[in-house]
Structure formats: structure tokens, C-alpha cells
Amino acid sequence: MKDLKHRVLFEHLLSDVKNELVTQALDEGKKALGYSCYFVPEVLMNLDGCFSVRLRAPGIADTSIATYYMSEKTCMYSRSILERAIEGGYNFCSALLSTETCGMMHRAHEHFEMLGLVKDENERFFVSHIDAPFVTKDYAVQHYERQLKKHMLDRLHDVYGVDVSEEALRRAIEKHNELCRVVTEIGAFRKQQNPPLTGYEFHLIELVSECCPHELILPYLKETLEELKTRKADASPWYRVRVVLAGGENDDPDFTKLIEDCGAFVVADRYCFGSLPGREEIKIRDGETALSAIARHYIETNECPRFMNPEKVHGRKQYLKQLAKDYHADGLIVQQMKFCEYWEYERMYCQHVMESEYGLPCMGIEKEYINTSTGQLRTRFQAFVEALEMKKLQQGV
């Protein structure tokens, strides 16, 4: 297929957290709000005068200083974020919004405060920690709503004078939903037998929608959507099998490309900061305030293994099963960041359930934030692709 018009631009924007669109928004006087977890509602960081920035550490080569503070037994993603912060990579941020979900990332965020990171650049910089619930009951949603108000909205209003009124929240939801509609429509092309885009390209698209100011990246996403409507795919599908990629943090499009180079088309991105979930529209029900709708939405759609109540535990497997059906996947790959507490258990349990109960071939892998074992991974991915092909042949597909 012909390259996407903005593919090189998207790759360039992901090469640095403070990319040219972030710089443009800063020059316009907007406040950059950093975050690293789905439990921090993206929509609330895009109120008037603010924009969200998903914290990443592209090109990180060494985490020795962060390891000194956090130990080598914590996940490399958390250490990479702290290392990049110590380097000054997030000095442009006005605030860091954190949650007490992942203990390792929470610890990394605490060091922003303890070491006084960013303060030299912005004396009003603050870190705010949200206590997110473990269950989905009504009282948990209400607690979450109070946390969002106290630790996000009130802090933004008190420190920076951000408008957090009902009208402002509804405007933010409308803008957020517009972005979600565009990204979701692009992602839906992956359901086709011979789609006009690859999983790698969609990974780029989803990531730039999280790492760039929405108002500035949206025109490029809309143009890409129109381009895909007329983009001609190759005469026959380029892939050998189709897979759902699930698991923990994954902000490396080259990891998706590695899988696809082995012949497996990544049709669905059910991992932390993927679009499934992540790009569903927020609906305000009758009688709900905007903040109530946001709190309910992020609890209901959240597929984090941090949730241990039976409804969520079983629901996560049903969700993967439905994704495999909707996107016509032949198998499932579950990836886990080394030392990730939640996904370590989830990966093993998920692999057993998906294979034994749902009959969906599943492969589980452990990886680092920066891929250094591509040769080993390539061998495993190739073997999995061959196994899926063999199963299809046996079934006469």
C-alpha cells in the first residue's frame, strides 16, 4: 500500500514527549497536564486552557539513576518515566495527575515531589494523587467522582484558575467525543478482510491522539480518516493470521511492527493506552452531571486487572472473546511488562481461560519497556503464527 500521508509526521511526533504540537500549545499559553494511567480521565485534562500529555520515555537508554531510587525490581516503564523526569524531560508540564493504582508508577510519581522535579521550571507545578476504587459498585463510582473533583478539578481551579463549571465539563466531553469518533472510525477498518491500514499505522494514530494537544492533532486525524476511505489495499491480504494484542503498558509502535513483520496482523489493541477501551464516547444520562457521567464512564469501561470483583474478572475474558469475534482474530497475544504486579497474574490466568474455556489460541510473553530481545521475540511470534496457520488448515479455513 501507498504510505499514509502523515505517517512520517506521526512517527516524528512520537520521538519526543515535548513535540512540535506540544510546543505550539505551550506557546499559546495552554497548560500541559501529564498522566500515565487510564484511571486519570483524559477528558478532564482537556478543559479550556489545558491539554493532556501521556507520559512516555522514547529513546531512553539507561535508567540507573531511577533504579537507585526505585530498585531494579520495579517495572522499567516506571523507572523510565522517573529517569526522563530527572533528565528534565517533563519540565514543560504544569501538573502531573497520578493515581494509586499501580504501586510502582505511584512511587515514581511520588519522586516528582520528593526530588522537587519540574519545580525549578514552574514553581506552581503540582502532583495530585487520586484514590481510584477497586470495585464497580455505585458507592465506588461516587467515591471516584469525589476524588476527581478534589484532586483534579479543585486543584486545577485553585492553582491555575481553570474553568471547571458544568458548562466547561460538557464542552470538554463534546470535544473528547469528536476525537473518539474519528479514532474509532479509523480503527474499525481493521475489521475488514483486506483493510487499508496496518496495526502499526493504527498504533501510531492512537498514540499521537494521546500525546498531542487534541485540537492540534485532530485535523491530521480527520485527514487520515478521509485518506483511508479511498486508500487502495494490496490485491490480497499481506498477513498470514490475525491477532488481538492485549496486556499492560505498550507505547512502542515498533513492538506492534515486530509482530506484524512475522505475519500476524494486530487487529485490536486491548492494552494499556490502546483504543479498546479508551476511545468510547462519554454519554451523559438523564439527571446526571457531567462529572458523574465521566466517573461512571471510566469505571464501567475500564478493563484494568486491578479490578478484582468477579464481574470485572470474568468480564475481561468476555471482552477479549468478543473482540476476537468482532475483529475476526485467529489468536490472542498477551504481553506483560516485567515486574508488573497486575498483569503477571492476569497474563497467566487469561492464557489458561482463553484457551481452555473459549478455544482461542493464546500466547503470553514478558517484555521490557525497551525491547532488547527482538530476536527471541521474533522466533516466538513466528512459531505462534505457524501454529495458528496449522490450526486453520486443520479446520479447513
Buried (B, 14 or more C-beta within 10 A) or exposed (E): EEEBEBBEBBBEBBEBBBBEBBBEBBEEEBBBBBBBBBBBBBBBBBBEBBBBBBBBBBEBEEBEEBBEBBEEEBBBBBBBBBBBBBBEBBBBBBBBBBBBBBEBBBBBBBBBBEEEBBBEEBEEBBBBBBBBBEBBEEEBBBBBBEBBBEBBBEBBBEBBEBBBBEEBBBBBBEBBBBBBEBBBBBBEBBEBEEBBBBBBBBBBBBBBBBBBBBBBBBEBBBEBBEBBEEBEBEEEEBBBBBBBBBBBBBBBBEBBBBBBBBBBBBBBBBBBBBBBBBBBBBEBEEEEEBBBBBBBBBBEBBBBBBBEBEEBBEBBBEBBBEBBEBBBBBBBBBBBBBBBBBBBEBBEBBBEBBBEEBEBBBBBBBBBBBEEEBEEBBEBBBEBBBBBBEBEEEEEE
